Every structure is written in structure tokens, then in C-alpha cells.
Amino acid sequence: MNQNAQNDFARFVLRIALGALVLLHGIAKLRGGMGYIEETVVAHGLPAFLAYGVLLGEVLGPLMLLLGLYARVGAVLIAVNMLFAIALVHMGQLGQLGEQGGWALELQGMFLASAVALALLGPGRYSLNGR
């Protein structure tokens, strides 16, 4: 496999992994309701309707990544979603370690870093609208 093909395949793997894992969080919110998210947003002095932005970052964005359709935009939606999640829910854990010794926010950090990487790299050749 030549270097360009490896590069495109690596982007594909990253897109599928991030899209699938974040989409599961979105599906959980669709099934379980948005009550907790609305409460959290309102508790921080923001309007309740902003809670529905989580569906952009956890449903629409991941679907865009999985399809490779405007994947850079999908990655940005996920990155913004993760910034809001960290700011509104996880700020108290920013400097903490988890029970196994890793960073308490390693999942959120990995989602954020992967989304930023995909926003910068683009979807690669194995996508609906290419680079």
C-alpha cells in the first residue's frame, strides 16, 4: 500500500472510530431524553434551547463523519460539543486522575483531539465527497 493510500485509510479508520463512538452518546440522549442536558445548560445561565446543540455534536456530526459527507464540518461540530461538555459538566475533573491512574477526562480529551485532527486533515479519499 502506498503512502497516499495509507494516509486515506488512516483517516477512514479515525473517522469511523470517532463517528461511531460519539454517535452512541447521541443515541443515548435521543432515547433517554434531554432533561439532564437542559438542566445543566440552564444552571450555567444559558437558554435551555442550547441543550439541543448536543444533538448536532453527537448525532449529526458523527453521521457526517461516518459517511464522509462534509466530514470537516462534522468534526468541528464534535469538537465544539466536546468543549461545551468539558466546560459545563467536567470542569471540576480537569486536573484529576481516574481510578486507574489516567486523566479523568481522557475520553473527552481523545474525542476532542481526534475531532480537531479530522477537521484539519479532512476525510480522505474513502468518503462521499472526498477531500
C-alpha positions as CSV (number, residue, x, y, z in Angstrom):
1,M,0.0,0.0,0.0
2,N,1.5,3.3,-1.0
3,Q,1.8,6.3,1.4
4,N,-1.3,8.1,0.0
5,A,-3.5,5.1,0.3
6,Q,-2.2,4.5,3.9
7,N,-3.0,8.1,4.7
8,D,-6.5,7.9,3.3
9,F,-7.1,4.6,5.1
10,A,-5.9,6.1,8.4
11,R,-8.3,9.0,8.0
12,F,-11.1,6.5,7.3
13,V,-10.3,4.5,10.4
14,L,-10.2,7.7,12.6
15,R,-13.5,8.9,11.1
16,I,-15.3,5.6,11.6
17,A,-14.0,5.2,15.2
18,L,-14.8,8.7,16.3
19,G,-18.1,8.9,14.5
20,A,-19.4,5.5,15.9
21,L,-18.2,6.2,19.5
22,V,-19.7,9.7,19.7
23,L,-22.9,8.6,17.9
24,L,-23.6,6.1,20.7
25,H,-23.7,9.0,23.1
26,G,-26.1,10.8,20.8
27,I,-28.4,7.8,20.6
28,A,-28.4,7.5,24.3
29,K,-29.6,11.1,24.5
30,L,-32.3,10.6,21.9
31,R,-33.5,7.5,23.8
32,G,-33.2,8.9,27.4
33,G,-34.3,12.5,26.8
34,M,-32.6,15.8,27.1
35,G,-33.7,16.7,30.6
36,Y,-30.3,16.5,32.2
37,I,-28.6,18.5,29.4
38,E,-31.3,21.2,29.6
39,E,-30.9,21.4,33.4
40,T,-27.1,21.7,33.1
41,V,-27.3,24.4,30.4
42,V,-29.8,26.4,32.4
43,A,-27.8,26.0,35.6
44,H,-24.9,27.8,33.8
45,G,-27.2,30.7,32.9
46,L,-27.7,29.8,29.3
47,P,-31.0,29.4,27.5
48,A,-32.5,25.9,27.6
49,F,-32.7,25.6,23.8
50,L,-28.9,25.5,23.6
51,A,-29.1,22.0,25.1
52,Y,-30.3,20.7,21.7
53,G,-27.0,21.7,20.2
54,V,-25.7,18.4,21.7
55,L,-27.7,16.6,19.0
56,L,-25.6,18.5,16.4
57,G,-22.4,17.3,18.0
58,E,-23.5,13.8,19.0
59,V,-25.8,12.8,16.2
60,L,-25.4,15.0,13.1
61,G,-21.6,15.4,13.3
62,P,-20.9,11.7,13.8
63,L,-23.2,10.8,10.9
64,M,-21.3,13.3,8.7
65,L,-18.0,11.6,9.8
66,L,-19.3,8.1,9.2
67,L,-20.5,9.0,5.7
68,G,-17.5,11.2,4.9
69,L,-20.0,13.9,3.9
70,Y,-18.7,17.3,4.8
71,A,-16.7,15.5,7.4
72,R,-14.6,18.5,8.4
73,V,-17.8,20.3,9.4
74,G,-18.9,17.2,11.3
75,A,-15.6,17.1,13.1
76,V,-15.9,20.7,14.1
77,L,-19.4,20.0,15.4
78,I,-18.0,17.3,17.6
79,A,-15.1,19.4,18.8
80,V,-17.4,22.3,19.8
81,N,-19.7,19.8,21.5
82,M,-16.7,18.4,23.5
83,L,-15.6,21.9,24.5
84,F,-19.1,22.6,25.8
85,A,-19.2,19.2,27.6
86,I,-15.9,19.9,29.3
87,A,-16.9,23.4,30.3
88,L,-20.4,22.7,31.5
89,V,-20.0,19.2,33.0
90,H,-16.4,18.2,33.5
91,M,-14.5,21.3,34.6
92,G,-14.1,20.0,38.1
93,Q,-12.2,17.0,36.7
94,L,-9.8,18.9,34.6
95,G,-6.8,18.3,36.8
96,Q,-7.9,14.9,38.2
97,L,-6.7,11.4,37.6
98,G,-9.1,8.5,37.3
99,E,-9.1,5.3,39.4
100,Q,-6.7,3.6,37.0
101,G,-4.3,6.5,37.1
102,G,-5.1,8.0,33.7
103,W,-6.5,11.5,33.2
104,A,-10.1,11.7,34.4
105,L,-11.1,13.3,31.1
106,E,-9.2,11.0,28.8
107,L,-12.3,10.0,26.8
108,Q,-13.4,13.6,26.4
109,G,-9.8,14.6,25.6
110,M,-9.4,11.9,23.0
111,F,-12.7,12.8,21.4
112,L,-11.7,16.5,21.2
113,A,-8.2,15.8,19.9
114,S,-9.5,13.3,17.3
115,A,-12.2,15.7,16.1
116,V,-9.6,18.6,15.8
117,A,-7.3,16.3,13.8
118,L,-10.0,15.3,11.4
119,A,-11.1,18.9,11.0
120,L,-7.5,19.7,10.0
121,L,-6.8,16.6,7.9
122,G,-10.1,16.2,6.1
123,P,-11.9,12.9,5.4
124,G,-9.5,11.4,2.8
125,R,-10.4,9.6,-0.4
126,Y,-12.7,7.0,1.2
127,S,-15.6,9.3,1.8
128,L,-18.7,10.5,-0.1
129,N,-17.3,13.9,-1.0
130,G,-13.6,13.2,-0.9
131,R,-11.0,15.6,0.4
